[in-house]
Amino acid sequence: MRPHLLGIDEGPFSKGQREPVPLVAALCEGPDLVEAVATSAFPVDGDGATEFLARWLGGLRATAGAQAIALGGITLAGLGLVDVHALADSLAIPVLVVTRRPPDNARLREALLAAGLGERFPIAERSPEAVATDDGLWLAHAGLSHAEALALLHAARGKAKLPEALRIAHLFATALVRGESHGRV
């Protein structure tokens, strides 16, 4: 299986910065073929992350060929929260959330409350449960079964743990901000 996975990641940012954070979408076929790249931007701690992603991704040609969308967490540009089920439903495409650490809703709640954004926490509570994979990642998903999500995750990876589309989106987004890619991916 050579799945078409659309990975989404944001560039690095500073808390409270005024400029929007660059976003990158990278479509890969399997773990070794980049088919498309797109960019956008989203405000730090912005509201309406789910609706924004649905509009942006829904307007991309690359999305039509994607079998799933991969996010590196349910937050976007800080404390913008993505409703994973609503995004999958809106785009009629499954969504995977792949992270290296288990979700920490208590910490997220504290951050939202400290920022005066506590009303967003129900989005996190609606998120699909993240399950540890046998290779140390945490996987949550909407729009497909756990077995299908795991198969897609494994088929979309090269030699890195993360799906290649998500890794490439991270590299590009970081390069847009810092001039070159940086960090562990």
C-alpha positions as CSV (number, residue, x, y, z in Angstrom):
1,M,0.0,0.0,0.0
2,R,1.3,3.5,-1.0
3,P,-1.0,5.9,0.8
4,H,-1.4,9.5,-0.1
5,L,-1.0,11.3,3.2
6,L,-1.3,15.1,3.6
7,G,0.9,16.2,6.5
8,I,0.3,19.6,8.2
9,D,2.7,21.4,10.5
10,E,3.4,25.0,11.6
11,G,6.7,26.8,11.8
12,P,8.3,27.8,15.1
13,F,7.0,30.9,16.8
14,S,7.3,33.0,19.9
15,K,4.5,33.2,22.5
16,G,2.5,36.4,21.8
17,Q,4.1,37.2,18.5
18,R,2.0,39.4,16.3
19,E,2.8,37.9,12.9
20,P,0.9,34.8,11.9
21,V,2.7,31.4,12.0
22,P,3.6,29.8,8.6
23,L,1.8,26.5,8.0
24,V,2.9,23.9,5.5
25,A,0.9,21.1,3.9
26,A,2.9,18.3,2.2
27,L,1.3,15.5,0.2
28,C,3.3,12.3,0.0
29,E,2.7,9.1,-1.8
30,G,4.1,6.4,0.5
31,P,7.2,7.3,2.4
32,D,9.4,8.5,-0.5
33,L,7.5,10.6,-3.0
34,V,6.5,14.2,-2.4
35,E,3.6,15.2,-4.7
36,A,2.6,18.6,-3.5
37,V,3.5,21.4,-1.0
38,A,1.3,24.3,0.0
39,T,1.7,27.1,2.5
40,S,-0.6,29.4,4.6
41,A,-0.4,31.1,7.9
42,F,-2.4,31.1,11.2
43,P,-2.4,33.6,14.1
44,V,-0.6,32.6,17.3
45,D,-3.3,31.2,19.7
46,G,-5.9,31.9,17.0
47,D,-9.5,31.0,17.2
48,G,-11.3,28.8,14.7
49,A,-8.4,26.5,13.9
50,T,-10.7,23.7,12.7
51,E,-12.7,25.9,10.4
52,F,-9.5,27.5,9.1
53,L,-8.0,24.1,8.2
54,A,-11.2,22.9,6.6
55,R,-11.3,26.0,4.4
56,W,-7.6,26.0,3.5
57,L,-7.3,22.2,3.0
58,G,-10.7,22.0,1.2
59,G,-9.4,24.5,-1.3
60,L,-6.2,22.7,-2.1
61,R,-5.9,20.5,-5.2
62,A,-3.7,18.1,-3.2
63,T,-6.5,17.3,-0.7
64,A,-8.6,15.6,-3.3
65,G,-6.0,12.9,-3.7
66,A,-5.3,12.4,0.0
67,Q,-6.4,9.3,1.8
68,A,-5.8,11.0,5.1
69,I,-4.5,14.1,6.8
70,A,-1.8,13.9,9.5
71,L,-1.5,16.4,12.3
72,G,1.3,16.6,14.8
73,G,-1.1,17.3,17.6
74,I,-4.5,18.9,18.2
75,T,-3.0,22.4,18.7
76,L,-2.2,24.8,15.9
77,A,0.1,27.8,16.3
78,G,0.0,27.6,20.1
79,L,-3.4,27.3,21.5
80,G,-5.5,27.1,18.4
81,L,-7.4,23.8,18.9
82,V,-8.4,21.5,16.2
83,D,-11.6,19.4,16.5
84,V,-10.3,16.2,14.9
85,H,-13.8,14.7,14.3
86,A,-15.2,17.9,12.9
87,L,-12.2,18.3,10.5
88,A,-12.6,14.7,9.3
89,D,-16.3,15.2,8.8
90,S,-16.0,18.6,7.1
91,L,-13.4,17.3,4.6
92,A,-14.8,13.7,4.3
93,I,-11.2,12.6,4.8
94,P,-9.8,10.7,7.8
95,V,-7.5,12.5,10.2
96,L,-4.6,11.1,12.1
97,V,-3.0,12.8,15.0
98,V,0.6,11.5,15.5
99,T,2.7,12.6,18.5
100,R,5.9,11.5,20.3
101,R,4.4,12.0,23.7
102,P,1.0,11.2,25.2
103,P,-1.6,14.1,25.2
104,D,-1.6,16.0,28.5
105,N,-5.0,17.5,28.8
106,A,-4.3,18.8,32.3
107,R,-1.4,20.9,31.0
108,L,-3.4,22.0,28.0
109,R,-6.3,23.1,30.3
110,E,-3.8,25.1,32.5
111,A,-2.4,26.8,29.4
112,L,-5.8,27.7,28.1
113,L,-7.0,29.1,31.4
114,A,-3.8,31.1,31.8
115,A,-4.3,32.6,28.4
116,G,-8.0,33.4,29.1
117,L,-9.1,30.8,26.5
118,G,-10.7,28.2,28.8
119,E,-13.8,28.1,26.6
120,R,-11.8,26.1,24.1
121,F,-11.1,23.1,26.4
122,P,-14.2,21.2,25.3
123,I,-12.6,20.7,21.9
124,A,-9.7,18.8,23.6
125,E,-12.2,16.8,25.6
126,R,-13.9,15.7,22.3
127,S,-10.6,14.6,20.8
128,P,-10.3,10.9,20.0
129,E,-8.3,8.9,22.5
130,A,-4.6,8.7,21.7
131,V,-3.2,5.1,21.9
132,A,0.4,4.2,22.2
133,T,1.8,2.3,19.2
134,D,4.3,-0.4,19.5
135,D,7.1,1.9,18.2
136,G,6.7,4.7,20.8
137,L,4.3,7.1,19.1
138,W,0.9,8.1,20.2
139,L,-1.9,7.8,17.6
140,A,-5.4,9.3,17.6
141,H,-7.7,9.2,14.6
142,A,-11.1,10.1,13.2
143,G,-12.9,8.8,10.1
144,L,-11.3,5.3,10.1
145,S,-10.8,2.3,12.3
146,H,-7.7,1.9,14.6
147,A,-6.4,-1.0,12.4
148,E,-6.7,1.2,9.3
149,A,-5.1,4.1,11.0
150,L,-2.1,2.0,12.1
151,A,-1.7,0.5,8.7
152,L,-1.7,4.0,7.1
153,L,0.8,5.2,9.7
154,H,3.2,2.4,9.0
155,A,2.8,2.6,5.2
156,A,3.5,6.4,5.2
157,R,6.8,6.2,7.1
158,G,10.3,6.0,5.8
159,K,13.2,5.6,8.1
160,A,11.8,8.2,10.6
161,K,9.1,7.3,13.1
162,L,6.8,10.1,11.9
163,P,4.9,9.8,8.6
164,E,7.0,11.3,5.9
165,A,4.4,13.9,4.9
166,L,4.3,15.2,8.5
167,R,8.1,15.2,8.7
168,I,8.4,17.1,5.4
169,A,5.8,19.7,6.4
170,H,7.8,20.3,9.6
171,L,11.0,20.7,7.7
172,F,9.5,23.2,5.3
173,A,7.7,25.2,7.9
174,T,10.8,25.5,10.0
175,A,12.8,26.6,7.0
176,L,10.3,29.3,6.2
177,V,10.9,30.8,9.7
178,R,14.6,30.1,10.3
179,G,15.9,30.0,6.8
180,E,16.7,26.3,7.2
181,S,15.2,23.2,8.7
182,H,16.1,22.5,12.3
183,G,15.3,20.1,15.1
184,R,14.3,16.5,15.5
185,V,11.8,15.2,13.1
